């Protein structure tokens, strides 16, 4: 993937992605971090693809302007999973399930948001359980219960008894972000503080944690844009 800049005020950075599966040029503005991605057929000239992006510059800027506006999750909208925006599509299914760049839900609009939320929470529990098991194995400790909540003030916590709490919205972020938060809380099993000794534990069990930590600081608020009707 290469980078290009779309001129204007302000300039917009665009990621160019060549795909053997792409049949035409397409643009996507991430609902998480505002990243603009231009996908194009493998043999297409980059200059021609950028010309397409310039033609769509008004559309791109309109989407970027909406970044912090609330999104009511519904059929036809997009919702992120593991850092990738999925379009919610009605389909002949019994429960929410993954499609190709889509999240398929039963054709019952009034229940779509609740079903998508349940799907995301289940995925979050699976991902966080695996991540915590990985890091406790590295640490040589055991955790207690894992609880999921929809918290705005913190992404996770650890009790003196070893129980862990996480925001289920972490499943919407890129995988290394959820992974880092799991490591962050597991490290509290050894150091129930944020001392240098604690951060040394984080660095030992999760090298490279600084980049996902920074992503969460810069983009975490976007995860709270999505509303599920409750």
Secondary structure, DSSP 4 states (H G I P E B T S, - for coil): -EEEEE-SSS-EEEEEEEESS-SS-EEEE-TTT--EEEEEETTS-HHHHHHHHHHTHHHHHHHHHTTTS-EE--TTSEEEETTEEEEEEE-S-SS-EE-SSEEEE-S-HHHHHHHHHHHHHHHHHHHHHHHHHHHHHHHT-----EEEE--SS-SEEE-TTS-EEEEGGGGGS-HHHHHHHHHHHHHTTT-SS-SHHHHHHHHHHSTTHHHHHHHHHHHGGGGGGEE---
